[in-house]
Amino acid sequence: MGSTAAAPPGTPTRPAGSGPYFEDFEVGRTFTGPARPLSPADVAAFAELSGDRHPLHTTSGQPGGGRPLVHGPLGIACFFGWLYERGLATHVEAALDTRWRYLAPLHPGDAVRYEMTITRARRTSALVNGVIGRHVLVRDQQGVIVQEGETAALVTARDAADDERRVGRAFPGAAWARRLGERLAAATPFTTATGTWDGAIGLRFGEDVVQFRIYRGRVLDAGARTPAGPTFVVGAPDITWVRLLTGPVNDFTKRTMRGEFTVSGSAYEYLRLTGALVALVDEARALAHEHGEAP
């Protein structure tokens, strides 16, 4: 019979098994929650804690008078508190890269609402944990986006086993690129559109690029590199790719017209292969939904 030791002071009271593990964070899933008010007392406490007692935060938001401004980093701090309160940080082992943008002012008395979308999920080679990427929108009580950011975390896995079913949304990883390459080689719209072409298509997800080497309709290679490099690269932030590949329709053309994607390299070859790119997105979307993962 086993014995139960007393928990040391400061041990979290949440049950050990509660909260999502790495496997539970599916790319494309969005988490929301109730609004979080930012009171004058919150701003004053943050000013004391950080040492930033600038008059912008303690007296007025403008040299000539006006409402005080909430410290920008308070929005980030409250986000991590929101993660804990919602039970989404139970199995987080470490916070990783975080990039944040301040788009509109917040004032004491405003309330913020967080909208977090999972943009990446990559199991580590040790298999016992994985890295998840998260895109965060911060809205005020009027629904205006006041802050936006990306942040990653290392999360404990429930089981130390490779999960093949998640490959369809493990973009832009090597296994995902290989699987997509196999689908493209068997997709008539893609092979027809590239039937006379010789080159490499690059897809940039954030700062990472995956390449597909094509020769007359055949996919010769799919991975991080090709011998001569990409002929052109189509790129966008992770959240844009997630919305495109897990959303209800293939609206790649509309998104490019709105400027959501950038193109580097040969613009001429890019325009020639517009049909091939639409077919590529069709196959990537089919792969993302192959195992019925929730968008």
N, C-alpha and C positions, 0 to 999 in steps of 0.2 A: 504494500500500500504506500502510495507516495505521500509526501508532506507538503504543505503550503507555507512558504516563508512570508513574513510580513513585508509589504511593499515599502521601500524607502521613502522618506519625506520628499514631496514634490513629484511623485510618480503620477502621470496623467490618470484620471479616473475613467477614461473611455475603456470599454471592453477590448481586450487584446485583439480580437478578431474583427472588430468593427472597422468600417471605412474601406474604401476601394484599394485593391492591390494593383500592381502594374497591369495585369491582364484585364482589369475592369475599365481602363482608360482607352476607349476606342476612338481612333482618329475620326473627327467629324462630330463627335458628341459635344453638346454645349450645356454648361451648367449655369444656372442663375439662382438668385435668392432675393430675399426682401431688401428694401433700401436700408442704408446705414446712415443715420443723421450725423452731421459733423457740427457739434455744438461749440460755442465760444470757449467752453471749458476744455474741450479736446484740443483746440488750437493753442490755448494758453499752456496746457500741459506739454504739448509737443514742442513749443517754444522753449520751455524750461529744460526738457530732456535733451533737445538738440543743441541748445545754446543760441539758436537763431531767433533773436528777439528784435529783428528788424521792424521798424515802424510800419512797413507794409502789412505785417501780420498782427501787430499789436495795437496800431492806432488807425491807420487808413490804408486803402489800397491805391491811393493816388497822392502825389505831392500836395495837391490843392484840397485834399479831403476826399471822403468816400468810404465805402465799406472795406473793412480789413480783408486781406486775402488769406485763404487757407494755404499752408505750406504745400508745395507740390508733392514732396516725398511722403506726406501724410496719406495721400491717396494710395501709394504703394504699400505703406505700412498697414493700412486698414485692409488692403487686399489679402495680405498674408494672414491677418487675423480672421478675415472672412473665410479663407480656406480652412482654418482650424475649426471655426465655429460650425461650418457646414460638414465637418467630418472628412474633408477631402485631403487632409494632410497627415492622416493617421500613420500611413506607412511611407511617408517621405523620409529618405535618408539624408538628402543634402539638396540645397538649392544651388542651381547652376546659373548660366548666363541669364541676365535680365537687362532688357532694353526698354526704355519708357519715354513717352512723348507727352508733353503738356499742351493741350490744344485749346483750352478755354479756361477762364478763371473759376475758382470755387470760393465761396464766402461762408463764414460761420453761419450756421443755420440751414445750409444746403444739405441735401441728402444724396448719397451716391449709391448706384446699383451696379454690381459687377456682372459681366457676361463673359464667361471663360469657355473657349473652344479648344479642344485637343487637336493639335496640328501634327504631331509626330508621336510615334511610339516605337522605340527601338530597344530590344532586349540586349543586354550586355553579353560579352562572350562567356562570362561566368554563369549566365543563365539565372542567377538568383535574384536579379533585379533588372531594371530597365530605365531608360531615359524617356521622359515624356516632354513634348513641347506644348506650350500653352499660349494662346493668343487671348488678350484681355481687353475688353472695352469697358470704360467707366462712363456711366451716364449720370447726369444730375436729375433732379426731380421733374424737370421738363422733358427729359429724354434726350437732351443734347449730349453728344460725346465730348467729354471734357479731358479725358486722358485715354491713352492707348498704349499697350505694351506687349512684349513677348518675354516669356520667362520659362526656363526649363527646370526639371527636377529629376533626381534619381529616386526611384520608387521600388520598394521591395516587391518581389514577385510571389505569388501564392505557391507556385510550383516551379522547381528548377528544371524546366523542360522546354525545349524549343517549340513554339506554337506556330505550326505551319499555316493554320487558318488565317493568321493575321498578316500574312505576306501581302495580300491584296491592298492593304492600306499602309504598308511599311515603306512608303515613298519618302525619300528617293534612294533607299538602300539597294545594295547589290542584288539581294534575292528578288526584290520587287522588279528591278530592271530586267533581270533574266526572265522572270515570268512574263513581264509585259512584252519582251522581245519575242518570246515563243508565241504569244497571241498575235502579235503584228505579222509574224511570218506566215500565219494561217488565215489572216484577214484579207479577203479579196479587195475591199476598197483601198486598203493601205498598199498592198502589193501592186495593184493597178496604178495607183497614183505615183508610185516610185519606180515603175517598171523600166524607165529609161534613165534613172538617176544614179549618180555615184557620189556619195558624200556622207556626212555625219550630222545628225540632228542632236543638238544639245538642249536639255531642259534644266533650267536653274530654279531650284527651290531655295529661297532665301540666298544663302551664300554657297550652297552645294549644287554641283552640276553633274547630271548623269547624261551619258551619250549613247546614241544608237548608230552604229556603222551600217550603212545601207549600200548595196550594190545591185542595181537592176531588180528591185523588188525583194531581194533577199536581205535578211537581217544577219549580218556577219558577226556582230559583236554588240553587247549591251553591258555597260558598266561605267566606271568613273572616267575612263580614258579611251581614246581611240588613237591609232598611229599618227594621223596627221592633224588631230584635233577636230573640233566641230566646224562644219561649214557655216552654221549660224546657231545662235542660242536664243531660245525663248524663255524669258524669266519673269518671276513674280514672287511676292512674299508667300510664305507657307499658307497663310489663311486664304489667299486667293485660290491657290491650287486645291485646298481642301474644299472650298465652296464649289469649285468647278467639278471636281472628281466625285464628290459625295452628294451634290445637289440633285434636284429633280430632273434637270435637263442639261444637255450639252450646249451651253451658251458661250462657248469659246470665242466665236466670231464677235458677238456683242461685247464681250469683255475686252477684246483687243481694240475694238472701236472706241471703247470708253477709256482706253489708255491704261488698263489694269496690268497689261503685260508689256514688257520691253523686249526689243530684239537687238542683238549685237551680231557682228559678222556680216555675211552677205545678205543684204536686204532683197536682192534680186532672186536668190535661191529660196529665200523664205517665202516670197510671194508666189514663186512657182509651185511650192509645196504646201500651199494653204489647204488644199483638199486632203493631203496626206496627214497634216496636223490635226484636222478635224477627225479623221479616221483613227489617229493615234489616241486622241482624247476619248473617243468612243470605246476603244479597247481598254484604256486605263480606267474608265468609269465602270465598265463591265467587270473588270478585275476587282475593283474596290467593293463591288456588291456581290461578288462571287459566292461568299459564304454568309450572306444575309446580315452583315454587320449593320448596326443602326446608324443612319446618317445623322 
